[in-house]
Amino acid sequence: MRIIKAIFIKQLLSYIKNPERWGAPATFLLIPFLFLVLVPGADMAILTAQFIIMFVGISMVGGSAGFIREDQATMNLRFMGMAGVKPYQYLIATSAVLLLVSLGILFLFGLISGHSGQVMINFLILSMIGSATSMLFGITLGLSKLAPFTLIFGILLGVGPVLATDAGSEIMAQIFYFTFTSQVNIALREDLSVLPMGAIQVVLANMAVMLILFVVMNARVGLDGEKLAKRGTARS
């Protein structure tokens, strides 16, 4: 627990000090807030849903992958490995920071959307599960050779489902239907007085796949890439 706490504090301070991490989420919040103030009577639940999906897809994927890149660049992951930090400890601590940030931002999104009571609770459950899935995907991407394309994946997950819904493209809707961001997007536009279990089941299935990919990727390369480097040395 002491190790997890130390990593949590380190990652939280890193997030706060880095405007690139919280700049996009702040912007996604600001735009619907301005609509709330400047356009009275607008359907804020529908309008805000678009920016929630962008936050979940773009900010959470990019933010979690950003922690990996930063810790690799500063050699923090190597030092943690030498100090005996386990992958699950790093994952728990980093995830806790991202989930804490996500909870605060999504709660504000809920207020802007006009949610309260049971609707707010169901909204937070649905969107937080989506954020956790996005976070796992981002960390896994950060470990992989696809890390340079993190932004592209984030944009696809954050913008694709919104375009599929708002543009009325059946082809795009079919392509993105089984992605977790698409299921969150669809559920947010429906009645949230009842927890959308169908959407949650699909999102949880996505989360299970992301968790398996993280385990496989960590087993293959390690958090700091040391396993991959050793494998290359052995072959040469």
N, C-alpha and C positions, 0 to 999 in steps of 0.2 A: 504493500500500500504506500510505503514511503517513496518508493521509486516512481510509482504512478503519479503521486502528488507532485513530485519534483518536475516530472515531464509536463504535467498539466499546467503548472504555473509558468514554466518556460514557454510553452506553446501559446498560452493565453497572452502573455506579454508580447510575444512575437506578433500575434494577430493585431493587438491594439496599436503597436508601433508601426505597422505596415499599412499605409493608406491604400495600397493596391488590393489588399485583402477585403477591407470593409467599404471601399469606395463604390463598387458595383452594387452591393446590397443596399447601401444608403440611397443610391440613385433609383433603384427599383422601388424603394419605399416612397421616395420623394415625389415621383411622377403621379402615382394614384392619389397621394395626399393633396397635391395641387388640384387635381380634378375634383376631389371632394370639396375643396374650398371654393374653386372657381366655377364649377358646374353643378349647382344644386339640383337635386332630383335625378342625377345620373345613376344608373344601375351599378353601384360600386362593387357588388359581389362578382359580377361578370367581368368588369374592367380590371379589378384587382387580380382575378384568377390568372390573367395573362402574365402579370409581373411575378406572381408567386411561382409559376412554372419556370420562368426565366431565372429566378433566384435559386430554385431547387436544382435546375439543370446546369446553369452556367456558374453561379457563385459557389455552390457546394462542391461540384466536381473540380473546379479550378482552385478553390481554397484548400481542399484536402491534398490535391496533387502538389500544390505550392509548398505545403509543409515538408513533403518528401524531398522536393527539389532543393529547398533551402537547407535542410538538415544534411543532405548529401554534399552540397556545395561547401558548407562550413565544416564538414567532417564530423558533425555531431553524431550522425548515425554510427560512424566507425568507433567513436569514443564510447558511445552507449553500448555497442557490442562488446568492446573490450572491458567495460565495467559490468558486464553480465546482464544487461537489460534484455528481457525477452521480447519477441515480436508482439505477443499479446499485451504486454504492459505498454508498449509504445502505441499500439492500436487503441487500447482503452483510453489512455490519457489524451491522445490527439482527438479521438472521436468525441470525448467528453467536452472538449473546448468547442468543437464545431457544432455539437448538438445544443450546447448552452447558447451559443450565438444564434443558432437557427431558431431555437424556441423563442428567444426574445424578439427576433425579427418577424417570425410568423405570427406571434401574438399581436404585434403592431399591425400586421397585414389584416388580421382578423378584426381588429377594432375599426380599421379603415373600411373594411367590407361591411361593417354593421352587425357582425356576429356577436352573440352573447349566449349565456346559458349553455344548454346541451348542444346547440349548433356550434358554438365556439369550441367546446370539448371535442366534438366529432371532427371539426375542421383541423384542430391541432393534432389529433391522433393520425389522421390521414396524411397531412402534410409533413409531419415529423417522420413518419415511416418512409415517406418519399425522400426526405432529406438524408436520412440514415443510409438508404440505398445508394443515393448519389455520392455520399461521402465515401462509402466502401469502394465504389467504382473509381473515384478520383485517386484514392490511395493506391489501388491496384494499378491504375494507369501510370502513376508516378514511379512505380517499381519496374514497369515494363519498358520495352523499346519504343512503345507508342507514346511515351511521355511528351515529346515535342508537339503531338497532335491533341493534347488535352483540351485546348480551347475549341478546336473543331468539334470534338465529341460533346463538349458542354453546350455549344451553340445548337448542335443537332437535337440534343435532348431538351434544351430550353426553348427553342424557337419552333422546331419541327411540329410538335403536337399543337401548338397555338395556331400555326399556319394551316395545319390539317383541319382544325375545327372552324376557324374563321374564314378560310378561303373556300371551304366546302369541297376540298379535293378528296374524292373517295380513294384514290390511289395512295395519297399520303396518309390518309386515315388508316388504311389497311397496313401500310408499312410500319407506322408507329404504334398501332393499337396495343400490342403486347409489351410495350416499354412502360416502365413505371411512371415516367412523367406524363405520358398520355393518359394513363388510368387516373392519375391524380387530377389532371386537367378536366377530364370528362366528369369525374365525381364532384369537383368543385362547382360545376355549372348546374348541378342537380340539387335536389332537396337534401340538406345535410342534417335535418332533424333526426334522421335515422342513419346510423353508421353504415357506409357503403361497403358491405363485406365482400362483394364480388371484386371491387376494385382493390381492396386491401389484400385479398388473397393473391391477386396477380402481382401486386407490389412486393409482397413477402416472397413470392417465388423468384422475382428478380433479385431480391436481397440475398436469398440463398445461393443463387448463381454467383453473385458478386463475392460472397464470402468464400465460396469454393475457389474462385479465381484468385482471391487474395492468398489463400493457403497454398495453392499450387505455385503462385508466383514467388511467394516468400521462400518456399522449399527449394525453388529453382535458383534464385539469385540472392536471397537474403535481403534484409532491409537496406544494407549498405552496399550490396553488390559483391561482397567478399566471396560468396560461394561461386558466382559466375567467374570471377577473376581467378580463383583457384583452379576451376575446371579448365580455363583457357591455358593456365600455366602447365597443368598436368598434360594436356594434349600436345603442347609444344615441346 
